[in-house]
């Protein structure tokens, strides 16, 4: 029985070795779920158009735009926004995109723009895409509503990005913390495109990138059971034609919350 099972699995194991399981699963996603992206693209376009028309002013401009997607986490959102506004880099705009639940009271700061989608979409990549498209900036950073940045996060990232001959994107190290505030570990892995096909070590909370047409999230409808996640897909695709490097400085406090989805970084099918 074991020998038969090994024989049956041999082609799959060979394909994983050749291409990496993340790549294989993403091919599967495009075949089985690719059709969901068309309707979500129309929804995204409609929301961007509606919010553009409703804006009293032109799109906010800054060196870097920080996009925070949120849904029903008012206290955590306020903390995330505060950590973004407390950055040593002040030439930024922070755009909060609420996924149809309604916005809580937020700090009164001219660098902060907060909008609500007309209804709940439930696809993190689409919500983030709306934020990207509602700003004009040279660089874009991402922060989830339950995570925090150290005050020098953008400074560290932009120092690498704006250096002579600098890369197109960087990601810093994450300090993963449990809900009680205790430290779980630090995730700091140099970028290796081949390694990224087999190991999950990429997260957009630590990612700051030059704005190009490739900087957009997948619009495939990904439930929590669908792997790989949109963070991996974005960075892996962006790195196809852009240089991505790791800065091994801890600048992100990343909540690993057992009550909601989070990546088991070491897992591998």
Backbone torsions as a table, in degrees:
resi	resn	phi	psi	omega
1	UNK	NA	-46.2	-179.8
2	UNK	-63.3	-39.9	179.7
3	UNK	-64.6	-40.9	178.0
4	UNK	-64.4	-41.7	179.5
5	UNK	-63.6	-42.1	178.5
6	UNK	-63.5	-38.2	179.5
7	UNK	-65.7	-41.8	179.4
8	UNK	-65.5	-38.9	-177.5
9	UNK	-81.3	-10.3	-175.0
10	UNK	-55.9	-46.4	179.0
11	UNK	-61.2	-39.0	178.9
12	UNK	-65.2	-43.4	179.8
13	UNK	-65.1	-37.6	177.2
14	UNK	-65.3	-43.0	179.1
15	UNK	-63.4	-40.4	177.1
16	UNK	-61.1	-40.7	-179.8
17	UNK	-67.5	-39.4	-177.5
18	UNK	-73.8	-43.6	-170.2
19	UNK	-112.2	-25.1	-174.3
20	UNK	92.7	140.0	-174.4
21	UNK	-68.5	-31.0	176.8
22	UNK	-60.2	-44.9	-179.1
23	UNK	-64.3	-44.6	179.9
24	UNK	-61.4	-44.4	-180.0
25	UNK	-66.0	-35.4	179.6
26	UNK	-70.1	-36.1	173.1
27	UNK	-59.3	-45.1	177.8
28	UNK	-59.7	-43.5	179.4
29	UNK	-59.2	-41.0	-178.4
30	UNK	-66.7	-35.6	179.3
31	UNK	-72.6	-47.7	-173.2
32	UNK	-85.4	-30.7	-173.0
33	UNK	-119.2	-1.7	-176.2
34	UNK	-57.3	-31.2	-178.8
35	UNK	-63.8	-24.4	-178.9
36	UNK	-70.5	-20.6	-176.2
37	UNK	-69.8	-28.8	-175.9
38	UNK	-65.3	-48.3	179.7
39	UNK	-66.1	-37.7	-179.9
40	UNK	-69.2	-31.8	174.9
41	UNK	-65.3	-40.4	177.7
42	UNK	-64.6	-40.3	177.8
43	UNK	-63.5	-44.4	178.9
44	UNK	-60.3	-46.7	179.5
45	UNK	-60.1	-41.9	-178.8
46	UNK	-64.7	-41.8	-179.8
47	UNK	-67.3	-42.0	178.1
48	UNK	-62.5	-44.0	178.8
49	UNK	-62.9	-43.4	179.3
50	UNK	-62.5	-45.8	-177.9
51	UNK	-70.6	-34.1	175.2
52	UNK	-63.3	-43.7	-179.4
53	UNK	-66.8	-33.3	-177.4
54	UNK	-78.7	-18.7	-177.1
55	UNK	-68.9	134.4	179.0
56	UNK	-80.1	-19.1	-177.2
57	UNK	-125.9	170.7	177.1
58	UNK	-67.5	164.4	178.8
59	UNK	-56.7	138.3	-178.6
60	UNK	-65.3	141.7	-179.6
61	UNK	-121.0	139.8	176.4
62	UNK	-165.1	170.1	177.1
63	UNK	-60.6	-40.9	-178.4
64	UNK	-136.4	138.1	174.3
65	UNK	-106.5	129.1	176.2
66	UNK	-103.2	120.8	-177.5
67	UNK	-103.4	122.9	177.7
68	UNK	-119.5	111.7	173.8
69	UNK	-87.7	141.0	-176.0
70	UNK	-144.9	155.2	175.7
71	UNK	-160.6	106.9	172.2
72	UNK	56.3	43.9	173.4
73	UNK	-135.0	65.6	-171.5
74	UNK	-59.9	-46.6	-177.4
75	UNK	-68.4	-45.4	178.8
76	UNK	-63.3	-38.4	179.0
77	UNK	-60.7	-45.3	-179.8
78	UNK	-59.4	-39.5	178.9
79	UNK	-66.8	-42.3	178.7
80	UNK	-62.7	-45.5	178.8
81	UNK	-61.0	-43.0	179.6
82	UNK	-61.0	-40.2	180.0
83	UNK	-68.8	-31.0	176.6
84	UNK	-71.6	-42.6	-179.2
85	UNK	-72.3	-19.6	-179.6
86	UNK	-85.8	6.7	-179.2
87	UNK	-63.9	146.8	177.2
88	UNK	-67.4	-23.3	172.4
89	UNK	-83.6	115.6	-177.5
90	UNK	-97.3	-14.4	-179.9
91	UNK	-81.5	68.5	-178.8
92	UNK	-145.2	159.4	169.0
93	UNK	-121.8	137.6	178.6
94	UNK	-108.3	118.3	179.6
95	UNK	-113.6	120.3	177.6
96	UNK	-98.3	127.1	178.4
97	UNK	-116.9	109.6	179.3
98	UNK	-86.1	131.0	-176.5
99	UNK	-85.4	53.6	169.7
100	UNK	83.4	8.8	-178.3
101	UNK	-96.7	-17.2	-175.2
102	UNK	102.6	145.7	-175.0
103	UNK	-97.4	140.4	172.2
104	UNK	-81.0	175.3	173.0
105	UNK	-63.9	133.0	-178.5
106	UNK	-125.8	163.5	-178.5
107	UNK	-55.9	146.3	176.5
108	UNK	-87.4	97.9	-176.0
109	UNK	-143.6	129.6	-177.3
110	UNK	-63.9	-15.8	179.3
111	UNK	-85.1	-6.0	-175.3
112	UNK	-102.1	128.6	174.4
113	UNK	-124.1	126.8	-178.9
114	UNK	-125.8	130.1	-179.2
115	UNK	-133.0	157.6	176.3
116	UNK	-120.4	137.1	173.0
117	UNK	-72.0	155.7	-175.0
118	UNK	-69.5	-21.3	178.1
119	UNK	-157.1	165.6	-179.8
120	UNK	-74.0	123.8	178.5
121	UNK	-95.5	-41.1	175.6
122	UNK	78.2	12.6	179.0
123	UNK	-121.1	108.1	-172.6
124	UNK	-57.9	-39.3	-178.9
125	UNK	-61.8	-40.3	179.9
126	UNK	-67.9	-41.3	178.6
127	UNK	-61.6	-43.5	178.2
128	UNK	-66.1	-37.9	178.2
129	UNK	-60.1	-38.8	177.1
130	UNK	-58.6	-44.8	178.5
131	UNK	-62.1	-42.8	178.1
132	UNK	-59.2	-44.1	-173.9
133	UNK	-77.0	-15.9	179.3
134	UNK	-89.7	3.1	179.6
135	UNK	-127.9	156.2	171.3
136	UNK	-120.7	116.4	-178.2
137	UNK	-155.7	161.2	178.6
138	UNK	-75.2	-36.9	-178.4
139	UNK	-127.3	157.0	179.0
140	UNK	-132.4	136.0	176.0
141	UNK	-123.6	160.5	-175.8
142	UNK	-131.7	138.9	177.8
143	UNK	-142.5	125.9	175.8
144	UNK	-77.7	159.0	-173.4
145	UNK	-75.2	-3.5	177.0
146	UNK	-116.8	15.5	178.9
147	UNK	-122.4	168.5	-175.6
148	UNK	-134.9	151.1	172.2
149	UNK	-105.7	147.0	165.3
150	UNK	-71.1	155.1	-174.8
151	UNK	-59.1	-22.8	-177.0
152	UNK	-100.3	14.1	-176.6
153	UNK	-56.3	-54.3	-177.9
154	UNK	-68.1	-35.6	178.8
155	UNK	-60.8	-45.9	179.3
156	UNK	-62.9	-46.7	-178.2
157	UNK	-65.2	-46.0	-176.4
158	UNK	-69.8	-28.7	176.7
159	UNK	-60.8	-41.0	177.8
160	UNK	-72.7	-41.1	-175.4
161	UNK	-69.1	-34.4	-175.5
162	UNK	-96.3	-0.3	176.4
163	UNK	-67.7	154.4	178.9
164	UNK	-59.9	127.3	-177.5
165	UNK	72.2	17.4	-177.3
166	UNK	-67.2	166.3	-178.6
167	UNK	-76.0	178.6	175.8
168	UNK	-88.2	-23.6	-179.2
169	UNK	-154.1	151.6	175.4
170	UNK	-135.3	157.5	167.6
171	UNK	-136.6	138.9	-177.1
172	UNK	-95.1	-176.6	178.6
173	UNK	-85.0	149.6	179.0
174	UNK	-110.8	135.3	167.1
175	UNK	-95.9	111.9	-178.3
176	UNK	-87.7	129.3	-176.7
177	UNK	-123.6	150.7	177.7
178	UNK	-86.1	165.3	-178.0
179	UNK	-56.5	-26.5	178.7
180	UNK	-84.0	3.6	176.2
181	UNK	93.1	-7.4	179.7
182	UNK	-76.8	149.8	-177.7
183	UNK	-78.7	133.6	175.9
184	UNK	-90.7	-53.0	177.9
185	UNK	-172.7	-178.0	175.2
186	UNK	-120.4	129.9	178.6
187	UNK	-103.1	114.5	-177.7
188	UNK	-147.6	98.2	-175.3
189	UNK	-127.4	121.7	176.5
190	UNK	-57.3	148.1	-176.7
191	UNK	-72.2	129.6	177.0
192	UNK	-143.5	110.2	-174.1
193	UNK	-61.0	-37.3	178.2
194	UNK	-67.5	-44.3	178.5
195	UNK	-61.1	-36.0	-178.2
196	UNK	-66.6	-17.7	176.9
197	UNK	-75.4	-15.8	-175.5
198	UNK	-120.8	-23.1	-175.9
199	UNK	-123.1	143.7	179.5
200	UNK	-99.1	105.1	178.2
201	UNK	-138.7	15.7	-176.7
202	UNK	-111.4	132.4	179.8
203	UNK	-146.1	134.3	-174.2
204	UNK	-73.7	-12.4	174.7
205	UNK	-61.4	-24.3	179.9
206	UNK	-102.9	2.8	-168.5
207	UNK	-100.7	128.0	174.0
208	UNK	-129.8	128.3	-170.7
209	UNK	-137.6	153.8	172.4
210	UNK	-68.4	135.9	179.7
211	UNK	-70.7	119.3	173.3
212	UNK	-141.4	169.1	177.7
213	UNK	-58.5	-22.7	179.9
214	UNK	-76.1	-12.3	-176.9
215	UNK	-85.6	77.8	175.7
216	UNK	-151.4	146.7	-177.5
217	UNK	-83.9	154.1	174.2
218	UNK	-58.8	140.9	178.4
219	UNK	-101.5	9.4	175.1
220	UNK	-64.6	139.8	178.4
221	UNK	-74.4	103.7	-177.1
222	UNK	-108.1	111.7	170.7
223	UNK	-77.4	168.6	179.1
224	UNK	-57.4	-20.3	-179.7
225	UNK	-83.9	-11.1	-176.2
226	UNK	-86.1	123.4	176.4
227	UNK	-121.4	149.2	-2.6
228	UNK	-76.3	167.6	-179.5
229	UNK	-78.0	168.4	-176.7
230	UNK	-67.1	-25.4	177.5
231	UNK	-62.9	-49.7	178.9
232	UNK	-60.1	-45.3	-176.1
233	UNK	-60.6	-43.5	-179.2
234	UNK	-61.2	-52.4	-174.1
235	UNK	-68.0	-40.4	179.3
236	UNK	-63.1	-43.5	179.4
237	UNK	-68.7	-42.4	179.7
238	UNK	-59.7	-39.6	-176.3
239	UNK	-71.1	-9.4	179.6
240	UNK	-62.3	-37.8	-177.9
241	UNK	-127.1	8.9	179.5
242	UNK	-132.9	148.6	-179.2
243	UNK	-86.1	125.0	179.9
244	UNK	-117.1	132.7	178.0
245	UNK	-131.2	159.6	177.6
246	UNK	-102.3	134.5	172.5
247	UNK	-107.2	111.7	-171.5
248	UNK	-80.2	49.1	176.1
249	UNK	-117.3	130.3	-177.7
250	UNK	-75.2	116.1	180.0
251	UNK	-131.3	2.6	-176.0
252	UNK	-128.5	135.1	169.5
253	UNK	-104.1	110.8	-171.7
254	UNK	-108.2	119.2	-178.1
255	UNK	-80.7	123.4	170.9
256	UNK	-100.4	100.5	-171.5
257	UNK	-105.0	112.1	-178.4
258	UNK	-61.6	-18.9	-177.8
259	UNK	-85.2	-3.9	176.8
260	UNK	-141.5	174.0	-176.4
261	UNK	-65.7	135.2	163.7
262	UNK	-148.9	158.1	-174.0
263	UNK	-79.4	130.9	165.2
264	UNK	-85.8	95.2	-166.9
265	UNK	-58.7	-29.7	-176.4
266	UNK	-87.0	-5.7	-174.4
267	UNK	-70.3	152.0	179.5
268	UNK	-156.6	121.0	179.3
269	UNK	-63.1	NA	NA
